[in-house]
Amino acid sequence: MPKLSFRCAKVAARTSSLRKVRLRTAAVAAVVLSLLLTACGGGAAGNGSDSKPVVLTTFTVLADVARNVAGDKLTVESITKAGAEIHGYEPTPGDIRKASKANLILDNGLNLEAWFGQFVEGLDVPHAVVSDGVEVMSISEDSYQGKPNPHAWMSPVNVQIYVDNMVKAFSELDPDNADVFKANGDAYKAELQAVQDQMKSSLSAVPETQRALVTCEGAFSYLARDAGLTEVYIWAVNAEQQATPQQITRAIEYVKANKVPAVFCESTVSDAPMQQVVGATGASFGGTLYVDSLSEADGPVPTYLDLIRHDAEVITKALAGAGS
């Protein structure tokens, strides 16, 4: 009897092993089938017969604007995540795989994405520069002097040009829905103009003697131009080496000389350098502004329109003397 039990146990063990082999074989077959489908286009994002074309943007602000134009006709994704710093971003292998499966890539241009040229090298995917046609402002200080200020989206007027470029690119990608993209773009441009008018109106409440916008990065040239503010910053463009003693001293001297009531910093960098300005001048820290990235959905700026509204409100309250 014990021998019979032993034999039964061995048979059961063999049966279990065979089942495991069959399961592993089935799993491997499924993976191979998936890879074959992907290689043939069936598994690639946007290439399946039931899939929408995929548009990939370099950062979250562009993704939000693009979704307003695309509506439900395209799938829009961002390479960088909410809260990411865009200038010195280092693409991952996963980013490159995602880009290789996209049908269109949108970038800001104006030297914003220093990594973009190498990123798209070798990719057979069309891309469009959404800032084409914008009246470019130049950086006036530091080693970037004379180069274009890339933060053109900080003007809702400029973003209306971004929208036109997206409508054109999307219509070329998906001609059957060109009328939809045009209608979506026109509706969104009306919203952009309303936010622009609201921003100018609110910032007009800031007294003439306090209309200086002092920030960490020089990312507000276009907003300051639209709102009639004087822009001052510690460094011109986010980079690995920033906030030198000379830059901080220059900001301190300006704040003291002009009795600037409040200063600001952006969400994607440390505000420690600006806190030195606060400590040396007695100006208040007016708050955190958003430029290069949106927040998560439950944060203060989940959309581009929210970003402009938020920044205008924070600046107005702080410079008008109501800041914390």
Helices and strands as residue ranges (DSSP letters): H 2-39, E 54-57, H 60-70, E 75-78, H 93-100, E 104-107, H 116-120, E 127-129, G 142-144, G 152-154, H 156-173, G 175-177, H 178-203, G 208-210, E 212-217, H 221-227, E 230-235, H 245-258, E 262-266, H 272-281, E 284-289, H 304-319
